[in-house]
Amino acid sequence: MIRLILFFIGTLGITFGTFTNFINGWSSDSPSSTTQIIFFIGMIFALLGAGYEIRKLQEKGKDKES
C-alpha cells in the first residue's frame, strides 16, 4: 500500500512539473524554483516506490528458489 502512495505522489509531482513547463512553451528560462522542488520531490518519491517494488520482486524470487 505504501509503495502505491509513493508512486502516486511521485508521478503526480513529475506530471505537474512537466505539464507546467509544457503550458509555458518550454521557454529557454530555467523553471521556477517551485517547479524544480516539486519535480525533485516527485522523483524521490517515485524512486522510493520503485525501490520497494524491486525489493519485493527480489524477495519473491528468493522464496521461489528455496
PDB file of N, CA, C, O and CB in Angstrom:
ATOM      1  N   MET A   1       0.826  -1.196   0.000  1.00  0.00           N
ATOM      2  CA  MET A   1       0.000   0.000   0.000  1.00  0.00           C
ATOM      3  C   MET A   1       0.869   1.259   0.000  1.00  0.00           C
ATOM      4  O   MET A   1       0.568   2.241  -0.680  1.00  0.00           O
ATOM      5  CB  MET A   1      -0.939  -0.001   1.212  1.00  0.00           C
ATOM      6  N   ILE A   2       1.956   1.208   0.780  1.00  0.00           N
ATOM      7  CA  ILE A   2       2.796   2.409   0.870  1.00  0.00           C
ATOM      8  C   ILE A   2       3.479   2.695  -0.459  1.00  0.00           C
ATOM      9  O   ILE A   2       3.668   3.859  -0.813  1.00  0.00           O
ATOM     10  CB  ILE A   2       3.850   2.249   1.978  1.00  0.00           C
ATOM     11  N   ARG A   3       3.854   1.656  -1.204  1.00  0.00           N
ATOM     12  CA  ARG A   3       4.513   1.918  -2.481  1.00  0.00           C
ATOM     13  C   ARG A   3       3.542   2.490  -3.504  1.00  0.00           C
ATOM     14  O   ARG A   3       3.952   3.256  -4.375  1.00  0.00           O
ATOM     15  CB  ARG A   3       5.143   0.644  -3.021  1.00  0.00           C
ATOM     16  N   LEU A   4       2.263   2.134  -3.417  1.00  0.00           N
ATOM     17  CA  LEU A   4       1.278   2.744  -4.305  1.00  0.00           C
ATOM     18  C   LEU A   4       1.140   4.232  -4.023  1.00  0.00           C
ATOM     19  O   LEU A   4       1.021   5.037  -4.947  1.00  0.00           O
ATOM     20  CB  LEU A   4      -0.077   2.053  -4.155  1.00  0.00           C
ATOM     21  N   ILE A   5       1.156   4.594  -2.750  1.00  0.00           N
ATOM     22  CA  ILE A   5       1.073   6.004  -2.372  1.00  0.00           C
ATOM     23  C   ILE A   5       2.314   6.745  -2.862  1.00  0.00           C
ATOM     24  O   ILE A   5       2.207   7.854  -3.387  1.00  0.00           O
ATOM     25  CB  ILE A   5       0.921   6.153  -0.838  1.00  0.00           C
ATOM     26  N   LEU A   6       3.497   6.139  -2.693  1.00  0.00           N
ATOM     27  CA  LEU A   6       4.731   6.770  -3.155  1.00  0.00           C
ATOM     28  C   LEU A   6       4.733   6.947  -4.671  1.00  0.00           C
ATOM     29  O   LEU A   6       5.132   7.998  -5.175  1.00  0.00           O
ATOM     30  CB  LEU A   6       5.940   5.944  -2.724  1.00  0.00           C
ATOM     31  N   PHE A   7       4.288   5.917  -5.402  1.00  0.00           N
ATOM     32  CA  PHE A   7       4.208   6.034  -6.853  1.00  0.00           C
ATOM     33  C   PHE A   7       3.246   7.140  -7.259  1.00  0.00           C
ATOM     34  O   PHE A   7       3.540   7.924  -8.161  1.00  0.00           O
ATOM     35  CB  PHE A   7       3.775   4.707  -7.472  1.00  0.00           C
ATOM     36  N   PHE A   8       2.083   7.205  -6.585  1.00  0.00           N
ATOM     37  CA  PHE A   8       1.077   8.214  -6.929  1.00  0.00           C
ATOM     38  C   PHE A   8       1.613   9.619  -6.699  1.00  0.00           C
ATOM     39  O   PHE A   8       1.496  10.484  -7.566  1.00  0.00           O
ATOM     40  CB  PHE A   8      -0.202   8.001  -6.109  1.00  0.00           C
ATOM     41  N   ILE A   9       2.208   9.844  -5.519  1.00  0.00           N
ATOM     42  CA  ILE A   9       2.744  11.173  -5.210  1.00  0.00           C
ATOM     43  C   ILE A   9       3.888  11.513  -6.161  1.00  0.00           C
ATOM     44  O   ILE A   9       3.988  12.644  -6.637  1.00  0.00           O
ATOM     45  CB  ILE A   9       3.228  11.241  -3.741  1.00  0.00           C
ATOM     46  N   GLY A  10       4.740  10.548  -6.435  1.00  0.00           N
ATOM     47  CA  GLY A  10       5.876  10.793  -7.324  1.00  0.00           C
ATOM     48  C   GLY A  10       5.455  11.124  -8.739  1.00  0.00           C
ATOM     49  O   GLY A  10       5.927  12.102  -9.319  1.00  0.00           O
ATOM     50  N   THR A  11       4.572  10.317  -9.298  1.00  0.00           N
ATOM     51  CA  THR A  11       4.142  10.581 -10.667  1.00  0.00           C
ATOM     52  C   THR A  11       3.310  11.851 -10.754  1.00  0.00           C
ATOM     53  O   THR A  11       3.365  12.556 -11.762  1.00  0.00           O
ATOM     54  CB  THR A  11       3.348   9.402 -11.208  1.00  0.00           C
ATOM     55  N   LEU A  12       2.547  12.150  -9.721  1.00  0.00           N
ATOM     56  CA  LEU A  12       1.773  13.392  -9.716  1.00  0.00           C
ATOM     57  C   LEU A  12       2.701  14.600  -9.717  1.00  0.00           C
ATOM     58  O   LEU A  12       2.469  15.561 -10.451  1.00  0.00           O
ATOM     59  CB  LEU A  12       0.838  13.441  -8.496  1.00  0.00           C
ATOM     60  N   GLY A  13       3.747  14.557  -8.900  1.00  0.00           N
ATOM     61  CA  GLY A  13       4.701  15.666  -8.863  1.00  0.00           C
ATOM     62  C   GLY A  13       5.445  15.833 -10.169  1.00  0.00           C
ATOM     63  O   GLY A  13       5.634  16.953 -10.643  1.00  0.00           O
ATOM     64  N   ILE A  14       5.871  14.720 -10.757  1.00  0.00           N
ATOM     65  CA  ILE A  14       6.594  14.788 -12.026  1.00  0.00           C
ATOM     66  C   ILE A  14       5.678  15.294 -13.135  1.00  0.00           C
ATOM     67  O   ILE A  14       6.079  16.128 -13.946  1.00  0.00           O
ATOM     68  CB  ILE A  14       7.171  13.409 -12.397  1.00  0.00           C
ATOM     69  N   THR A  15       4.448  14.786 -13.166  1.00  0.00           N
ATOM     70  CA  THR A  15       3.495  15.223 -14.187  1.00  0.00           C
ATOM     71  C   THR A  15       3.195  16.701 -14.055  1.00  0.00           C
ATOM     72  O   THR A  15       3.147  17.415 -15.057  1.00  0.00           O
ATOM     73  CB  THR A  15       2.203  14.420 -14.093  1.00  0.00           C
ATOM     74  N   PHE A  16       2.993  17.170 -12.836  1.00  0.00           N
ATOM     75  CA  PHE A  16       2.706  18.588 -12.621  1.00  0.00           C
ATOM     76  C   PHE A  16       3.874  19.456 -13.076  1.00  0.00           C
ATOM     77  O   PHE A  16       3.675  20.483 -13.725  1.00  0.00           O
ATOM     78  CB  PHE A  16       2.396  18.853 -11.145  1.00  0.00           C
ATOM     79  N   GLY A  17       5.080  19.046 -12.737  1.00  0.00           N
ATOM     80  CA  GLY A  17       6.259  19.820 -13.128  1.00  0.00           C
ATOM     81  C   GLY A  17       6.439  19.885 -14.625  1.00  0.00           C
ATOM     82  O   GLY A  17       6.762  20.943 -15.166  1.00  0.00           O
ATOM     83  N   THR A  18       6.231  18.756 -15.312  1.00  0.00           N
ATOM     84  CA  THR A  18       6.412  18.757 -16.762  1.00  0.00           C
ATOM     85  C   THR A  18       5.264  19.464 -17.456  1.00  0.00           C
ATOM     86  O   THR A  18       5.471  20.139 -18.464  1.00  0.00           O
ATOM     87  CB  THR A  18       6.539  17.332 -17.285  1.00  0.00           C
ATOM     88  N   PHE A  19       4.057  19.319 -16.931  1.00  0.00           N
ATOM     89  CA  PHE A  19       2.884  19.920 -17.567  1.00  0.00           C
ATOM     90  C   PHE A  19       2.944  21.440 -17.510  1.00  0.00           C
ATOM     91  O   PHE A  19       2.579  22.108 -18.477  1.00  0.00           O
ATOM     92  CB  PHE A  19       1.602  19.423 -16.898  1.00  0.00           C
ATOM     93  N   THR A  20       3.402  21.995 -16.388  1.00  0.00           N
ATOM     94  CA  THR A  20       3.504  23.453 -16.299  1.00  0.00           C
ATOM     95  C   THR A  20       4.551  23.969 -17.276  1.00  0.00           C
ATOM     96  O   THR A  20       4.370  25.036 -17.863  1.00  0.00           O
ATOM     97  CB  THR A  20       3.854  23.889 -14.860  1.00  0.00           C
ATOM     98  N   ASN A  21       5.643  23.232 -17.463  1.00  0.00           N
ATOM     99  CA  ASN A  21       6.636  23.645 -18.458  1.00  0.00           C
ATOM    100  C   ASN A  21       6.066  23.559 -19.868  1.00  0.00           C
ATOM    101  O   ASN A  21       6.370  24.400 -20.713  1.00  0.00           O
ATOM    102  CB  ASN A  21       7.897  22.781 -18.349  1.00  0.00           C
ATOM    103  N   PHE A  22       5.243  22.548 -20.124  1.00  0.00           N
ATOM    104  CA  PHE A  22       4.627  22.396 -21.444  1.00  0.00           C
ATOM    105  C   PHE A  22       3.679  23.558 -21.730  1.00  0.00           C
ATOM    106  O   PHE A  22       3.656  24.084 -22.843  1.00  0.00           O
ATOM    107  CB  PHE A  22       3.870  21.055 -21.537  1.00  0.00           C
ATOM    108  N   ILE A  23       2.900  23.959 -20.729  1.00  0.00           N
ATOM    109  CA  ILE A  23       1.973  25.080 -20.898  1.00  0.00           C
ATOM    110  C   ILE A  23       2.748  26.370 -21.153  1.00  0.00           C
ATOM    111  O   ILE A  23       2.332  27.196 -21.966  1.00  0.00           O
ATOM    112  CB  ILE A  23       1.067  25.232 -19.653  1.00  0.00           C
ATOM    113  N   ASN A  24       3.864  26.543 -20.465  1.00  0.00           N
ATOM    114  CA  ASN A  24       4.659  27.759 -20.634  1.00  0.00           C
ATOM    115  C   ASN A  24       5.458  27.754 -21.935  1.00  0.00           C
ATOM    116  O   ASN A  24       6.155  28.726 -22.227  1.00  0.00           O
ATOM    117  CB  ASN A  24       5.601  27.928 -19.459  1.00  0.00           C
ATOM    118  N   GLY A  25       5.371  26.698 -22.709  1.00  0.00           N
ATOM    119  CA  GLY A  25       6.018  26.656 -24.015  1.00  0.00           C
ATOM    120  C   GLY A  25       7.478  26.264 -23.970  1.00  0.00           C
ATOM    121  O   GLY A  25       8.217  26.560 -24.909  1.00  0.00           O
ATOM    122  N   TRP A  26       7.921  25.606 -22.905  1.00  0.00           N
ATOM    123  CA  TRP A  26       9.310  25.184 -22.775  1.00  0.00           C
ATOM    124  C   TRP A  26      10.253  26.348 -23.070  1.00  0.00           C
ATOM    125  O   TRP A  26      11.170  26.235 -23.884  1.00  0.00           O
ATOM    126  CB  TRP A  26       9.605  24.005 -23.716  1.00  0.00           C
ATOM    127  N   SER A  27      10.011  27.448 -22.404  1.00  0.00           N
ATOM    128  CA  SER A  27      10.831  28.638 -22.619  1.00  0.00           C
ATOM    129  C   SER A  27      12.284  28.355 -22.252  1.00  0.00           C
ATOM    130  O   SER A  27      12.579  27.416 -21.512  1.00  0.00           O
ATOM    131  CB  SER A  27      10.293  29.824 -21.796  1.00  0.00           C
ATOM    132  N   SER A  28      13.181  29.175 -22.776  1.00  0.00           N
ATOM    133  CA  SER A  28      14.602  28.962 -22.521  1.00  0.00           C
ATOM    134  C   SER A  28      14.970  29.309 -21.078  1.00  0.00           C
ATOM    135  O   SER A  28      16.025  28.902 -20.592  1.00  0.00           O
ATOM    136  CB  SER A  28      15.441  29.793 -23.488  1.00  0.00           C
ATOM    137  N   ASP A  29      14.102  30.061 -20.392  1.00  0.00           N
ATOM    138  CA  ASP A  29      14.368  30.370 -18.985  1.00  0.00           C
ATOM    139  C   ASP A  29      14.313  29.090 -18.171  1.00  0.00           C
ATOM    140  O   ASP A  29      13.580  28.159 -18.502  1.00  0.00           O
ATOM    141  CB  ASP A  29      13.353  31.409 -18.438  1.00  0.00           C
ATOM    142  N   SER A  30      15.091  29.056 -17.110  1.00  0.00           N
ATOM    143  CA  SER A  30      15.063  27.873 -16.254  1.00  0.00           C
ATOM    144  C   SER A  30      13.724  27.825 -15.519  1.00  0.00           C
ATOM    145  O   SER A  30      13.143  28.871 -15.227  1.00  0.00           O
ATOM    146  CB  SER A  30      16.253  27.883 -15.243  1.00  0.00           C
ATOM    147  N   PRO A  31      13.227  26.620 -15.216  1.00  0.00           N
ATOM    148  CA  PRO A  31      11.952  26.507 -14.499  1.00  0.00           C
ATOM    149  C   PRO A  31      12.022  27.204 -13.145  1.00  0.00           C
ATOM    150  O   PRO A  31      13.096  27.381 -12.570  1.00  0.00           O
ATOM    151  CB  PRO A  31      11.571  25.030 -14.310  1.00  0.00           C
ATOM    152  N   SER A  32      10.865  27.591 -12.658  1.00  0.00           N
ATOM    153  CA  SER A  32      10.830  28.273 -11.364  1.00  0.00           C
ATOM    154  C   SER A  32      11.309  27.331 -10.267  1.00  0.00           C
ATOM    155  O   SER A  32      11.304  26.111 -10.430  1.00  0.00           O
ATOM    156  CB  SER A  32       9.404  28.787 -11.050  1.00  0.00           C
ATOM    157  N   SER A  33      11.714  27.910  -9.167  1.00  0.00           N
ATOM    158  CA  SER A  33      12.235  27.085  -8.075  1.00  0.00           C
ATOM    159  C   SER A  33      11.148  26.178  -7.517  1.00  0.00           C
ATOM    160  O   SER A  33      11.438  25.061  -7.088  1.00  0.00           O
ATOM    161  CB  SER A  33      12.809  27.969  -6.959  1.00  0.00           C
ATOM    162  N   THR A  34       9.890  26.644  -7.515  1.00  0.00           N
ATOM    163  CA  THR A  34       8.794  25.803  -7.024  1.00  0.00           C
ATOM    164  C   THR A  34       8.636  24.575  -7.901  1.00  0.00           C
ATOM    165  O   THR A  34       8.470  23.466  -7.393  1.00  0.00           O
ATOM    166  CB  THR A  34       7.475  26.594  -6.979  1.00  0.00           C
ATOM    167  N   THR A  35       8.687  24.760  -9.205  1.00  0.00           N
ATOM    168  CA  THR A  35       8.565  23.628 -10.124  1.00  0.00           C
ATOM    169  C   THR A  35       9.721  22.656  -9.940  1.00  0.00           C
ATOM    170  O   THR A  35       9.522  21.441  -9.964  1.00  0.00           O
ATOM    171  CB  THR A  35       8.512  24.117 -11.579  1.00  0.00           C
ATOM    172  N   GLN A  36      10.918  23.179  -9.756  1.00  0.00           N
ATOM    173  CA  GLN A  36      12.072  22.308  -9.546  1.00  0.00           C
ATOM    174  C   GLN A  36      11.934  21.513  -8.255  1.00  0.00           C
ATOM    175  O   GLN A  36      12.246  20.323  -8.220  1.00  0.00           O
ATOM    176  CB  GLN A  36      13.361  23.128  -9.519  1.00  0.00           C
ATOM    177  N   ILE A  37      11.468  22.163  -7.197  1.00  0.00           N
ATOM    178  CA  ILE A  37      11.295  21.472  -5.915  1.00  0.00           C
ATOM    179  C   ILE A  37      10.254  20.375  -6.045  1.00  0.00           C
ATOM    180  O   ILE A  37      10.470  19.256  -5.580  1.00  0.00           O
ATOM    181  CB  ILE A  37      10.888  22.464  -4.807  1.00  0.00           C
ATOM    182  N   ILE A  38       9.118  20.685  -6.676  1.00  0.00           N
ATOM    183  CA  ILE A  38       8.064  19.680  -6.858  1.00  0.00           C
ATOM    184  C   ILE A  38       8.587  18.518  -7.690  1.00  0.00           C
ATOM    185  O   ILE A  38       8.315  17.358  -7.382  1.00  0.00           O
ATOM    186  CB  ILE A  38       6.817  20.305  -7.531  1.00  0.00           C
ATOM    187  N   PHE A  39       9.338  18.826  -8.744  1.00  0.00           N
ATOM    188  CA  PHE A  39       9.874  17.779  -9.608  1.00  0.00           C
ATOM    189  C   PHE A  39      10.827  16.861  -8.846  1.00  0.00           C
ATOM    190  O   PHE A  39      10.723  15.639  -8.950  1.00  0.00           O
ATOM    191  CB  PHE A  39      10.590  18.398 -10.806  1.00  0.00           C
ATOM    192  N   PHE A  40      11.752  17.439  -8.084  1.00  0.00           N
ATOM    193  CA  PHE A  40      12.724  16.613  -7.372  1.00  0.00           C
ATOM    194  C   PHE A  40      12.078  15.816  -6.249  1.00  0.00           C
ATOM    195  O   PHE A  40      12.461  14.669  -6.017  1.00  0.00           O
ATOM    196  CB  PHE A  40      13.836  17.478  -6.813  1.00  0.00           C
ATOM    197  N   ILE A  41      11.108  16.393  -5.545  1.00  0.00           N
ATOM    198  CA  ILE A  41      10.393  15.633  -4.517  1.00  0.00           C
ATOM    199  C   ILE A  41       9.641  14.482  -5.163  1.00  0.00           C
ATOM    200  O   ILE A  41       9.619  13.369  -4.636  1.00  0.00           O
ATOM    201  CB  ILE A  41       9.417  16.543  -3.731  1.00  0.00           C
ATOM    202  N   GLY A  42       9.022  14.756  -6.312  1.00  0.00           N
ATOM    203  CA  GLY A  42       8.326  13.693  -7.035  1.00  0.00           C
ATOM    204  C   GLY A  42       9.265  12.590  -7.467  1.00  0.00           C
ATOM    205  O   GLY A  42       8.925  11.410  -7.375  1.00  0.00           O
ATOM    206  N   MET A  43      10.448  12.962  -7.938  1.00  0.00           N
ATOM    207  CA  MET A  43      11.427  11.959  -8.343  1.00  0.00           C
ATOM    208  C   MET A  43      11.868  11.108  -7.156  1.00  0.00           C
ATOM    209  O   MET A  43      12.022   9.893  -7.284  1.00  0.00           O
ATOM    210  CB  MET A  43      12.640  12.631  -8.986  1.00  0.00           C
ATOM    211  N   ILE A  44      12.069  11.737  -6.013  1.00  0.00           N
ATOM    212  CA  ILE A  44      12.479  10.990  -4.825  1.00  0.00           C
ATOM    213  C   ILE A  44      11.406   9.988  -4.428  1.00  0.00           C
ATOM    214  O   ILE A  44      11.711   8.829  -4.146  1.00  0.00           O
ATOM    215  CB  ILE A  44      12.771  11.946  -3.658  1.00  0.00           C
ATOM    216  N   PHE A  45      10.134  10.432  -4.404  1.00  0.00           N
ATOM    217  CA  PHE A  45       9.049   9.515  -4.048  1.00  0.00           C
ATOM    218  C   PHE A  45       8.923   8.385  -5.066  1.00  0.00           C
ATOM    219  O   PHE A  45       8.700   7.234  -4.690  1.00  0.00           O
ATOM    220  CB  PHE A  45       7.722  10.274  -3.941  1.00  0.00           C
ATOM    221  N   ALA A  46       9.062   8.703  -6.340  1.00  0.00           N
ATOM    222  CA  ALA A  46       8.963   7.666  -7.366  1.00  0.00           C
ATOM    223  C   ALA A  46      10.102   6.653  -7.237  1.00  0.00           C
ATOM    224  O   ALA A  46       9.883   5.452  -7.394  1.00  0.00           O
ATOM    225  CB  ALA A  46       8.974   8.298  -8.764  1.00  0.00           C
ATOM    226  N   LEU A  47      11.308   7.130  -6.953  1.00  0.00           N
ATOM    227  CA  LEU A  47      12.435   6.211  -6.778  1.00  0.00           C
ATOM    228  C   LEU A  47      12.268   5.348  -5.530  1.00  0.00           C
ATOM    229  O   LEU A  47      12.616   4.168  -5.540  1.00  0.00           O
ATOM    230  CB  LEU A  47      13.747   6.992  -6.696  1.00  0.00           C
ATOM    231  N   LEU A  48      11.739   5.931  -4.463  1.00  0.00           N
ATOM    232  CA  LEU A  48      11.477   5.130  -3.262  1.00  0.00           C
ATOM    233  C   LEU A  48      10.447   4.043  -3.554  1.00  0.00           C
ATOM    234  O   LEU A  48      10.609   2.896  -3.139  1.00  0.00           O
ATOM    235  CB  LEU A  48      10.989   6.029  -2.107  1.00  0.00           C
ATOM    236  N   GLY A  49       9.393   4.412  -4.267  1.00  0.00           N
ATOM    237  CA  GLY A  49       8.374   3.430  -4.625  1.00  0.00           C
ATOM    238  C   GLY A  49       8.932   2.339  -5.511  1.00  0.00           C
ATOM    239  O   GLY A  49       8.608   1.164  -5.333  1.00  0.00           O
ATOM    240  N   ALA A  50       9.777   2.716  -6.475  1.00  0.00           N
ATOM    241  CA  ALA A  50      10.389   1.720  -7.351  1.00  0.00           C
ATOM    242  C   ALA A  50      11.316   0.807  -6.555  1.00  0.00           C
ATOM    243  O   ALA A  50      11.386  -0.392  -6.821  1.00  0.00           O
ATOM    244  CB  ALA A  50      11.164   2.406  -8.492  1.00  0.00           C
ATOM    245  N   GLY A  51      12.023   1.367  -5.584  1.00  0.00           N
ATOM    246  CA  GLY A  51      12.897   0.554  -4.736  1.00  0.00           C
ATOM    247  C   GLY A  51      12.126  -0.477  -3.940  1.00  0.00           C
ATOM    248  O   GLY A  51      12.551  -1.626  -3.824  1.00  0.00           O
ATOM    249  N   TYR A  52      10.980  -0.066  -3.386  1.00  0.00           N
ATOM    250  CA  TYR A  52      10.137  -1.018  -2.664  1.00  0.00           C
ATOM    251  C   TYR A  52       9.666  -2.128  -3.594  1.00  0.00           C
ATOM    252  O   TYR A  52       9.676  -3.302  -3.222  1.00  0.00           O
ATOM    253  CB  TYR A  52       8.930  -0.304  -2.037  1.00  0.00           C
ATOM    254  N   GLU A  53       9.255  -1.755  -4.804  1.00  0.00           N
ATOM    255  CA  GLU A  53       8.750  -2.748  -5.747  1.00  0.00           C
ATOM    256  C   GLU A  53       9.847  -3.729  -6.146  1.00  0.00           C
ATOM    257  O   GLU A  53       9.600  -4.934  -6.197  1.00  0.00           O
ATOM    258  CB  GLU A  53       8.179  -2.061  -6.990  1.00  0.00           C
ATOM    259  N   ILE A  54      11.037  -3.245  -6.426  1.00  0.00           N
ATOM    260  CA  ILE A  54      12.155  -4.116  -6.808  1.00  0.00           C
ATOM    261  C   ILE A  54      12.522  -5.050  -5.661  1.00  0.00           C
ATOM    262  O   ILE A  54      12.797  -6.229  -5.880  1.00  0.00           O
ATOM    263  CB  ILE A  54      13.383  -3.278  -7.223  1.00  0.00           C
ATOM    264  N   ARG A  55      12.527  -4.524  -4.437  1.00  0.00           N
ATOM    265  CA  ARG A  55      12.858  -5.362  -3.284  1.00  0.00           C
ATOM    266  C   ARG A  55      11.827  -6.472  -3.104  1.00  0.00           C
ATOM    267  O   ARG A  55      12.189  -7.610  -2.803  1.00  0.00           O
ATOM    268  CB  ARG A  55      12.946  -4.510  -2.009  1.00  0.00           C
ATOM    269  N   LYS A  56      10.553  -6.152  -3.285  1.00  0.00           N
ATOM    270  CA  LYS A  56       9.512  -7.179  -3.153  1.00  0.00           C
ATOM    271  C   LYS A  56       9.674  -8.253  -4.224  1.00  0.00           C
ATOM    272  O   LYS A  56       9.508  -9.440  -3.944  1.00  0.00           O
ATOM    273  CB  LYS A  56       8.109  -6.544  -3.249  1.00  0.00           C
ATOM    274  N   LEU A  57      10.002  -7.838  -5.460  1.00  0.00           N
ATOM    275  CA  LEU A  57      10.191  -8.818  -6.522  1.00  0.00           C
ATOM    276  C   LEU A  57      11.392  -9.712  -6.241  1.00  0.00           C
ATOM    277  O   LEU A  57      11.348 -10.909  -6.526  1.00  0.00           O
ATOM    278  CB  LEU A  57      10.362  -8.116  -7.864  1.00  0.00           C
ATOM    279  N   GLN A  58      12.463  -9.149  -5.688  1.00  0.00           N
ATOM    280  CA  GLN A  58      13.635  -9.954  -5.352  1.00  0.00           C
ATOM    281  C   GLN A  58      13.314 -10.938  -4.241  1.00  0.00           C
ATOM    282  O   GLN A  58      13.778 -12.078  -4.270  1.00  0.00           O
ATOM    283  CB  GLN A  58      14.803  -9.057  -4.939  1.00  0.00           C
ATOM    284  N   GLU A  59      12.521 -10.509  -3.257  1.00  0.00           N
ATOM    285  CA  GLU A  59      12.147 -11.415  -2.170  1.00  0.00           C
ATOM    286  C   GLU A  59      11.282 -12.553  -2.692  1.00  0.00           C
ATOM    287  O   GLU A  59      11.428 -13.690  -2.244  1.00  0.00           O
ATOM    288  CB  GLU A  59      11.407 -10.653  -1.062  1.00  0.00           C
ATOM    289  N   LYS A  60      10.379 -12.268  -3.635  1.00  0.00           N
ATOM    290  CA  LYS A  60       9.553 -13.324  -4.218  1.00  0.00           C
ATOM    291  C   LYS A  60      10.418 -14.318  -4.980  1.00  0.00           C
ATOM    292  O   LYS A  60      10.174 -15.523  -4.929  1.00  0.00           O
ATOM    293  CB  LYS A  60       8.484 -12.725  -5.147  1.00  0.00           C
ATOM    294  N   GLY A  61      11.442 -13.813  -5.697  1.00  0.00           N
ATOM    295  CA  GLY A  61      12.347 -14.692  -6.437  1.00  0.00           C
ATOM    296  C   GLY A  61      13.145 -15.590  -5.512  1.00  0.00           C
ATOM    297  O   GLY A  61      13.367 -16.758  -5.832  1.00  0.00           O
ATOM    298  N   LYS A  62      13.579 -15.073  -4.379  1.00  0.00           N
ATOM    299  CA  LYS A  62      14.339 -15.879  -3.418  1.00  0.00           C
ATOM    300  C   LYS A  62      13.452 -16.943  -2.786  1.00  0.00           C
ATOM    301  O   LYS A  62      13.903 -18.058  -2.525  1.00  0.00           O
ATOM    302  CB  LYS A  62      14.952 -14.985  -2.326  1.00  0.00           C
ATOM    303  N   ASP A  63      12.175 -16.595  -2.536  1.00  0.00           N
ATOM    304  CA  ASP A  63      11.258 -17.573  -1.948  1.00  0.00           C
ATOM    305  C   ASP A  63      10.993 -18.725  -2.910  1.00  0.00           C
ATOM    306  O   ASP A  63      10.864 -19.869  -2.475  1.00  0.00           O
ATOM    307  CB  ASP A  63       9.936 -16.900  -1.559  1.00  0.00           C
ATOM    308  N   LYS A  64      10.912 -18.444  -4.206  1.00  0.00           N
ATOM    309  CA  LYS A  64      10.656 -19.500  -5.184  1.00  0.00           C
ATOM    310  C   LYS A  64      11.856 -20.425  -5.326  1.00  0.00           C
ATOM    311  O   LYS A  64      11.684 -21.621  -5.559  1.00  0.00           O
ATOM    312  CB  LYS A  64      10.301 -18.894  -6.539  1.00  0.00           C
ATOM    313  N   GLU A  65      13.076 -19.890  -5.189  1.00  0.00           N
ATOM    314  CA  GLU A  65      14.280 -20.709  -5.306  1.00  0.00           C
ATOM    315  C   GLU A  65      14.432 -21.653  -4.123  1.00  0.00           C
ATOM    316  O   GLU A  65      14.962 -22.754  -4.275  1.00  0.00           O
ATOM    317  CB  GLU A  65      15.511 -19.822  -5.423  1.00  0.00           C
ATOM    318  N   SER A  66      13.979 -21.241  -2.955  1.00  0.00           N
ATOM    319  CA  SER A  66      14.154 -22.060  -1.746  1.00  0.00           C
ATOM    320  C   SER A  66      13.208 -23.231  -1.710  1.00  0.00           C
ATOM    321  O   SER A  66      13.230 -24.014  -0.761  1.00  0.00           O
ATOM    322  CB  SER A  66      13.958 -21.221  -0.507  1.00  0.00           C
TER     323      SER A  66
END
